[in-house]
């Protein structure tokens, strides 16, 4: 009996020793992981801090630019506009009985999709005199907390510079900015960069190597006007997103209460609501 008990005691002691070694080894692994993890976090924190500082610096510069624009007492209004602040932009035959009112935001990916699918139809209808088109541009995507920026405002200011050249330059430049090869994703505030806007302008006949246009973009000549246009958009109580369309004051919607995106959706709605 005593021999049996002695053997069991030794076996139990060995088990306790093995368990203790495993606990110590586990503690050492955890310690090493915490040390390495802490080092990595420290590096990331430093890198993140630098990135945050750079981002904040750039954001502060951009915000200051638009605060300065908002505080300007005088405002340059592009040619080919009307209204007290030049925010009425109507393009097409003035004698046309019908008016299509187009609402867009230059960062809007759905607007870019509409322009790709149905933009040529709108341009043809304007040319044919089916209607004249009024454009009201918003900048609400710049205020989105998840992806704030200044691309909507900056692109709108550049559109003002194009409109000052001619209505056709405005239409062609808007088409170029919304084109798949030029339009950034919604989370990419690429249009906040003047150089990006100037690069796209090289694809537009009237704006290519146009020194006056380039100067206006770089100086932000129409920044204050862009803010006034954005305010005009915000006053449209029956418009809550982009793209949106009104023909002779009536909002055009599909049966699903969506904006008509394709020619097959758009043209029948236009035909149904035209003044004869």
C-alpha positions as CSV (number, residue, x, y, z in Angstrom):
1,X,0.0,0.0,0.0
2,X,2.8,2.4,1.0
3,X,4.6,1.7,-2.3
4,X,1.5,2.4,-4.2
5,X,1.0,5.7,-2.3
6,X,4.6,6.7,-2.9
7,X,4.3,6.1,-6.7
8,X,1.1,8.1,-6.8
9,X,2.6,11.0,-4.9
10,X,5.6,11.2,-7.2
11,X,3.2,11.1,-10.2
12,X,1.2,13.9,-8.8
13,X,4.3,16.0,-8.1
14,X,5.4,15.5,-11.7
15,X,2.0,16.6,-12.9
16,X,2.1,19.7,-10.7
17,X,5.6,20.6,-12.0
18,X,4.5,20.2,-15.6
19,X,1.4,22.3,-15.1
20,X,3.5,25.1,-13.4
21,X,6.0,25.0,-16.4
22,X,3.1,25.4,-18.8
23,X,1.8,28.4,-16.8
24,X,5.2,30.0,-16.8
25,X,5.6,29.4,-20.5
26,X,2.2,30.9,-21.3
27,X,3.0,34.0,-19.2
28,X,6.2,34.5,-21.1
29,X,4.4,34.2,-24.4
30,X,1.8,36.8,-23.3
31,X,4.6,39.1,-22.1
32,X,6.4,38.9,-25.4
33,X,3.2,39.5,-27.3
34,X,2.3,42.5,-25.2
35,X,5.8,43.9,-25.7
36,X,5.8,43.5,-29.5
37,X,2.2,44.7,-29.7
38,X,3.0,47.7,-27.6
39,X,5.9,48.6,-29.9
40,X,3.8,48.2,-33.0
41,X,1.0,50.4,-31.5
42,X,3.6,53.0,-30.6
43,X,4.9,53.1,-34.2
44,X,1.3,53.3,-35.5
45,X,0.5,56.0,-33.0
46,X,3.5,58.0,-34.1
47,X,2.6,57.5,-37.8
48,X,-1.0,58.1,-37.2
49,X,-0.2,61.3,-35.3
50,X,1.9,62.5,-38.2
51,X,-0.8,61.6,-40.7
52,X,-3.5,63.2,-38.5
53,X,-1.4,66.4,-38.2
54,X,-0.8,66.6,-41.9
55,X,-4.5,65.9,-42.6
56,X,-5.5,68.5,-40.1
57,X,-3.1,71.0,-41.5
58,X,-4.5,70.5,-45.1
59,X,-8.1,70.5,-43.8
60,X,-7.4,73.7,-41.9
61,X,-5.9,75.4,-45.0
62,X,-9.0,74.3,-47.1
63,X,-11.4,75.4,-44.5
64,X,-9.7,78.8,-44.2
65,X,-9.9,79.2,-48.0
66,X,-13.7,78.8,-47.9
67,X,-14.1,80.9,-44.7
68,X,-12.3,83.7,-46.5
69,X,-14.5,83.2,-49.6
70,X,-17.6,83.4,-47.4
71,X,-16.5,86.6,-45.8
72,X,-15.9,88.4,-49.1
73,X,-18.1,91.5,-49.4
74,X,-17.9,91.5,-53.2
75,X,-18.6,88.6,-55.5
76,X,-17.4,87.9,-59.1
77,X,-20.3,86.6,-61.1
78,X,-19.6,84.5,-64.2
79,X,-20.8,85.8,-67.5
80,X,-23.9,84.1,-68.9
81,X,-25.7,84.2,-65.6
82,X,-28.6,86.2,-64.2
83,X,-30.2,87.0,-60.9
84,X,-29.0,89.2,-58.1
85,X,-26.1,86.8,-57.3
86,X,-25.6,85.3,-60.7
87,X,-26.9,81.9,-59.5
88,X,-29.5,81.5,-62.3
89,X,-27.8,79.6,-65.1
90,X,-30.0,78.9,-68.1
91,X,-28.6,77.4,-71.2
92,X,-30.4,76.8,-74.5
93,X,-32.9,78.6,-76.7
94,X,-34.5,81.4,-74.7
95,X,-37.7,81.0,-76.8
96,X,-38.1,77.4,-75.7
97,X,-41.5,76.9,-74.0
98,X,-40.2,74.3,-71.6
99,X,-37.5,74.5,-68.9
100,X,-35.7,71.4,-67.5
101,X,-34.2,72.3,-64.1
102,X,-31.2,70.1,-63.3
103,X,-29.9,69.7,-59.7
104,X,-26.4,68.1,-59.2
105,X,-23.5,67.9,-56.9
106,X,-20.1,67.6,-58.6
107,X,-18.9,64.8,-56.1
108,X,-22.1,62.8,-56.6
109,X,-21.5,59.3,-58.0
110,X,-25.1,58.9,-59.0
111,X,-25.0,62.2,-60.9
112,X,-21.9,60.8,-62.7
113,X,-23.9,57.7,-63.6
114,X,-26.8,59.8,-64.9
115,X,-24.4,61.9,-67.0
116,X,-22.9,58.7,-68.5
117,X,-26.3,57.2,-69.3
118,X,-28.6,60.1,-70.1
119,X,-26.3,63.2,-70.3
120,X,-26.1,62.9,-74.1
121,X,-29.9,62.9,-74.3
122,X,-30.1,66.1,-72.3
123,X,-27.5,67.8,-74.4
124,X,-29.4,66.8,-77.6
125,X,-32.7,68.0,-76.2
126,X,-31.2,71.4,-75.4
127,X,-29.7,71.6,-78.9
128,X,-33.0,70.6,-80.5
129,X,-34.9,73.2,-78.5
130,X,-37.1,70.6,-76.7
131,X,-36.3,72.6,-73.6
132,X,-33.8,75.1,-72.2
133,X,-32.0,73.8,-69.1
134,X,-31.4,75.6,-65.8
135,X,-28.6,74.3,-63.6
136,X,-28.5,74.6,-59.8
137,X,-25.5,72.9,-58.2
138,X,-25.2,71.8,-54.6
139,X,-22.2,71.1,-52.4
140,X,-23.8,69.1,-49.6
141,X,-21.5,66.2,-50.1
142,X,-18.6,68.3,-48.8
143,X,-20.5,68.5,-45.4
144,X,-20.9,64.8,-45.1
145,X,-19.3,63.9,-41.7
146,X,-18.1,60.5,-42.9
147,X,-16.3,61.9,-46.0
148,X,-16.0,65.7,-45.6
149,X,-14.1,67.7,-48.2
150,X,-14.1,70.7,-50.6
151,X,-14.3,69.0,-54.0
152,X,-17.9,69.9,-54.6
153,X,-17.3,73.6,-53.9
154,X,-14.0,73.7,-55.8
155,X,-15.3,72.0,-58.9
156,X,-18.4,74.3,-58.8
157,X,-16.0,77.3,-58.7
158,X,-14.1,75.9,-61.7
159,X,-17.5,75.4,-63.5
160,X,-18.1,79.1,-62.9
161,X,-14.8,79.9,-64.6
162,X,-15.9,77.7,-67.5
163,X,-19.3,79.4,-67.7
164,X,-17.5,82.8,-67.8
165,X,-15.9,81.5,-71.0
166,X,-19.2,80.3,-72.6
167,X,-22.3,78.2,-71.9
168,X,-20.9,75.5,-74.2
169,X,-17.6,75.4,-72.2
170,X,-19.7,75.0,-69.1
171,X,-21.6,72.0,-70.6
172,X,-18.5,70.4,-72.0
173,X,-16.5,70.8,-68.8
174,X,-19.3,69.5,-66.6
175,X,-19.5,66.4,-68.9
176,X,-15.8,65.9,-68.7
177,X,-15.7,66.2,-64.9
178,X,-18.5,63.6,-64.6
179,X,-17.0,61.2,-67.1
180,X,-15.9,57.8,-65.8
181,X,-12.2,58.4,-66.5
182,X,-12.2,61.7,-64.5
183,X,-14.8,61.4,-61.8
184,X,-13.4,60.3,-58.5
185,X,-15.1,57.9,-56.1
186,X,-17.4,59.6,-53.5
187,X,-14.8,59.1,-50.8
188,X,-12.0,60.6,-52.8
189,X,-12.0,64.4,-52.6
190,X,-9.9,64.8,-55.7
191,X,-11.7,67.8,-57.0
192,X,-10.4,69.8,-54.1
193,X,-7.1,69.9,-55.9
194,X,-7.0,72.7,-58.5
195,X,-4.5,70.8,-60.6
196,X,-6.9,68.0,-61.0
197,X,-9.5,70.4,-62.3
198,X,-7.1,72.0,-64.6
199,X,-5.9,68.7,-66.0
200,X,-9.5,67.7,-66.8
201,X,-10.0,71.1,-68.5
202,X,-7.3,70.2,-71.0
203,X,-9.9,67.8,-72.5
204,X,-12.3,70.7,-73.3
205,X,-11.7,72.6,-76.5
206,X,-12.5,76.1,-75.2
207,X,-10.6,75.6,-71.9
208,X,-7.4,73.9,-73.2
209,X,-4.5,76.3,-72.6
210,X,-7.0,79.0,-71.7
211,X,-4.9,81.3,-69.5
212,X,-7.9,83.3,-68.2
213,X,-9.7,80.2,-67.1
214,X,-6.6,78.8,-65.4
215,X,-6.0,82.1,-63.6
216,X,-9.6,82.1,-62.4
217,X,-9.3,78.5,-61.0
218,X,-6.0,79.1,-59.3
219,X,-7.2,82.4,-57.7
220,X,-10.6,81.1,-56.7
221,X,-12.2,83.9,-58.6
222,X,-15.6,82.3,-58.4
223,X,-15.3,80.7,-54.9
224,X,-17.8,83.2,-53.4
225,X,-20.2,82.6,-56.3
226,X,-20.0,78.8,-55.7
227,X,-21.1,79.3,-52.1
228,X,-24.0,81.5,-53.3
229,X,-25.0,78.8,-55.8
230,X,-24.8,76.2,-53.1
231,X,-27.1,78.3,-50.9
232,X,-29.5,78.6,-53.8
233,X,-29.6,74.8,-54.0
234,X,-30.3,74.5,-50.3
235,X,-33.4,76.7,-50.7
236,X,-35.0,74.2,-53.0
237,X,-37.4,72.7,-50.5
238,X,-38.8,70.0,-52.8
239,X,-35.3,68.7,-53.7
240,X,-33.6,66.5,-51.1
241,X,-30.8,64.8,-53.2
242,X,-29.0,64.6,-56.5
243,X,-29.5,64.1,-59.3
244,X,-32.9,65.7,-59.4
245,X,-35.0,67.1,-62.2
246,X,-38.0,69.4,-62.6
247,X,-39.7,70.1,-65.9
248,X,-41.7,73.3,-65.8
249,X,-41.7,73.2,-62.1
250,X,-42.8,69.5,-61.7
251,X,-40.4,67.1,-60.1
252,X,-39.6,64.2,-62.5
253,X,-39.7,60.8,-60.7
254,X,-40.1,57.2,-61.7
255,X,-43.0,55.2,-60.2
256,X,-40.6,54.1,-57.4
257,X,-40.0,57.8,-56.5
258,X,-36.5,57.7,-57.9
259,X,-34.9,60.1,-60.4
260,X,-35.1,58.9,-64.0
261,X,-31.6,57.6,-64.7
262,X,-31.7,56.0,-68.1
263,X,-33.1,57.5,-71.4
264,X,-35.9,54.9,-71.3
265,X,-37.0,56.4,-68.0
266,X,-36.2,60.0,-68.7
267,X,-37.6,60.7,-72.1
268,X,-41.2,59.4,-71.5
269,X,-41.4,61.5,-68.4
270,X,-40.2,64.6,-70.4
271,X,-42.7,63.9,-73.2
272,X,-45.6,63.5,-70.8
273,X,-44.9,66.9,-69.2
274,X,-43.9,69.1,-72.1
275,X,-46.0,72.2,-72.9
276,X,-47.3,71.8,-76.5
